[in-house]
Amino acid sequence: MKNIKVLLIMSCYLKDGDIPYGIGELSNLQELKLRFNKFSRLDFNFSQLTRLKSLDVSCCDNLLELPELPSTLAIFTAYQCS
């Protein structure tokens, strides 16, 4: 599982606590799409995602805050977030 480069968790309507903390251990992850979910914050550690280049949290209506994001992040998308 640690070799995953792209992870799409979209339209699952995940709430706070539903996103597996283990995502933060996917050290080869480059693209993470979490569109159309219901969480207000991301409860996993981004510090090990040293290869993450793209994060998309668009259409996450309840999103209130984000943790510190990795410096490798080149693309951050948050369309239609109130």
TINU-338087 format. One record per residue (C-alpha): x, y, z. Coordinates in steps of 0.001 Angstrom, whole numbers, padded with zeros to 6 digits, always signed. Each point is the difference from the previous one (the first is absolute). Example, Ala and Ser with C-alpha at 12.3 -4.5 7.8 and 13.67 -1.06 7.14 Angstrom:
2
+012300-004500+007800/+001370+003440-000660/
END
This chain:
82
+000000+000000+000000/+002887+002393+000583/+000638+000146-003768/-003333+001696-000744/+000582+003199-001980/-003594+001131-000636/-002869-000347+002471/-003559+001031-000841/-002538+000085+002841/-002776+001962-001620/-003768+000205+000549/+000154-002237+003075/-001452+002690+002282/+002609-000818+002656/-000353+001867+003294/+002596+000884+002635/+001774-003145+001132/-001003-002032-003083/+003216+000563-001957/+002545-002669+000940/+002951+001466+001911/+002248-002368-001977/-000215+002272-003056/+002732+002030+001651/+002306-003013-000302/-000247-000271-003803/+003474+001399-000577/-000161-000278-003817/-003381+001737-000326/+000127+002779-002612/-003666+000819-000581/-002866-000051+002512/-003572+000838-000977/-002547+000261+002799/-002808+001773-001866/-003659-000064+001115/+000512-001059+003604/-001491+001342+003249/+003024+000297+002321/+000843+003319+001665/+003714-000764+000422/+002563-002513-001164/+001035-002086+002981/+003049-001726-001440/+003645+001043+000013/+001263+001553-003218/+003638+000108+001162/+000859-003393-001539/-001607+000868-003344/+003275+001422-001288/-000848-000717-003647/-003512+001452+000001/-000339+002384-002936/-003776+000407-000309/-002817+000225+002568/-003633+000522-001006/-002664+000625+002651/-002526+001639-002315/-003683-000136+000932/+000721-000867+003638/-002665+002337+001379/+000840-000515+003686/+003757+000545-000294/+001167+002483+002659/+003735-000531+000344/+002976-001805-001450/+003146-001208+001713/+003404+001232-001073/+000492-001248-003543/+003249-001387-001413/+002322+002387-001831/-000053-002326-003031/-003654+000887-000660/-000200+001784-003362/-003760-000171-000643/-002680+000648+002631/-003604+000049-001160/-002959+000967+002182/-002785+001084-002358/-003453+000468+001510/+001121-000201+003601/-001890+002383+002235/
END
